């Protein structure tokens, strides 16, 4: 694993898959908040429930719109009828919460006992009158953020396939549009329509906090590009229309199944771009969308330069430093690319799963960034082995390790700076204006340790680093 | 199927992992899908462990589903054995692997042929036992394994220690204040002139286990963890087991008297009465506190208690017997051991509640409107919602319940800590009420005035009447919320209708 000479192209490796990450059912934590009229029912065991309860921390106390359908011994041995049991619970949910959609999250257990959720759902849906979307977000097949991917892929099939009646009304259906048009008169709206270039409808996919949705939508509006809809929308009832030939673009690197579904099932055209993470990524993302629609982007270069100038105080702290991604949330390639642009050397990019086609543009951009910044190309390690990675970390002594919480404290105790990777999935990191937030996270351990550096408290374990 | 989103006790494998990772140089390998190693995060975050949690997963993925684990589990065990040379590897089944019904025992036997350390399979059924029961069973299993191993090799010591000695059984990682309790118990034993023969599982090496029979008696401070191991030792070696939790002044004295009885029966000649008297009256402050006028003010105040068996029972007795507080109901989520709990608290509360449904607990709290709650983190949040103070006395717990400062619940220092906890919960509640009665904090007034002048709002007669029906301790809050609601919408008069509209708007 030592870098003998500078490799010319990215090097891909695959290890044992013995690594720590969150279970993909964790996606309910952010998706139930994003889709306001949804209810997520995780069909699993106590283990799943215990994970959610602990991973979601205080959110659990806010009467969340999710619950466990906890399987008991009778369910496992089929002494109880799956359909009847699910019907009973879903009726209770309907009575108590009256959601517009119930999302069933299939888990490892439902896979193993082969509970036919996809088969049961349409039948039950007909009976109780609430749409039931099935997503198999289990730890047998997926890691962490891929959970969102399975949910959105399932939702993509629920998007209406024809714009309902008049054009004006379609605008009304759209949450973002409504938000942007809020309080404006009809003629103003018409006026605004003319600000857009005439291009085929564009739908973006990926769940982001509403402020970020607004920011990215406005960013595209500046180029005359209209976002016709967003998967997911704020409400299930506001899912965007997807007609054959619509263009779609992803905002997150872990959405490859959703992209595939949109292309194959909904006959949409995918715009393969780097992801709008960091000012460089955001610019490349917009430029790629513009180029597809034959638009010459305006003012992006200045915009990017301006953002870089604004974060120089943070970039200064990490320039020339090294970073090691242990890998657990699939944001790694985009973050690595951004940090290379910030002047860091990336030693290793661990990643749970690498879709080279969906991430092609991002990978090319990482390679280009390394060449332009004159730093060695990192090895991309798919399905990493945490034990081996720790040996490499001890050897390489990176300035920063981006890792899960299981390793963070033990590494800190051994004098190695860490940043908890999960924060990147919950913080707002997309678009131009959130570049500072990424750097805020990345530099935090370095800034903290700058404050403590003279105290001589670097290594706080007795024996030499041993796992 | 059961609809649930909160559980008090975790799944079985958590109990096994807690016991295994409490030992020194014992590694646990979970037969589990990706993401089930969440235990490592909890241990690293909650108890701020400096060392890597000795738990890894032998990942169950699609291939395992199709073809079985085959060599994978064995390879993972032997690999870990070679990498870290643990004394013992505990193969831990999870809910997923228990449905796969692979012959894990066979994997263990095969791995044992190659591994230098010992290998065992944790014997727990995921669908029948919870975290606490599984932990208890795993500890017993490990103890038995090493006792039998030593016996086979003829290494089992036959004699007792020269001076009276004790095994403290049941201190574990992620246990509520366990490390502080352990220190306090060791101090107590030192005061009593008793040697600590072993503390298990926390910090113990499996090699020490063969020495367990040397102790004069076993002390099991917590009801949930250690009894099975202690009963096993009693059956094998006749070592008496003391399972009186020394929590609270009276119970601590009872525990010490029992120790006296047990060791005197084995030929020691000790009299601890003087020590108990001295500690109770002058060293611990708890007895003096119950006599002081502070505590007098608490007389007859209503409280509810909920938690695991050990802590809920002990707190109920302390509140009722030592402080004169009226415990309306006491409850436990240890349903499997409910009879014990009922028996312990029946004289100290009006009602006993046995459930693991947090909704039922919340309703029961709302129903009795106590002045203070003593419960888990879940009850703390119920308290927040109802504006009732809560002292956290049992797991499930958050990171703030792993204090760095010395905060035992057991022994004489424990009585001091518990007194503070109880008293602070009640006075905070009192303070809140006084503030409500006298019109709240200054800051609240300023905020109200800052938004708009007071005069533009008028409470109509029926509005005021409805407001007065609202219980005193939330009335101020309701009034503020309603006024804010009215101001936001430009209402001048606040009628009963507006009040209820406001209530609906905040989703109360």
Interface residues (C-beta under 8 A of the other chain):
Chain A: X17 X18 X19 X20 X21 X22 X23 X24 X25 X43 X45 X46 X47 X49 X50 X51 X52 X53 X54 X55 X57 X58 X60 X61 X64 X66 X67 X68 X69 X70 X71 X72 X73 X75 X76 X80 X85 X86 X88 X89 X92 X93 X108 X109 X111 X112 X113 X138 X139 X140 X141 X142 X143 X144 X387 X390 X404 X405 X406 X407 X408 X409 X410 X413 X460 X461 X466 X467
Chain B: X1 X2 X3 X4 X5 X6 X7 X10 X11 X13 X14 X32 X33 X34 X35 X36 X37 X38 X40 X41 X42 X44 X45 X48 X49 X50 X51 X52 X53 X56 X57 X59 X60 X61 X62 X65 X76 X83 X84 X94 X95 X96 X99 X100 X126 X127 X128 X130 X378 X381 X384 X396 X398
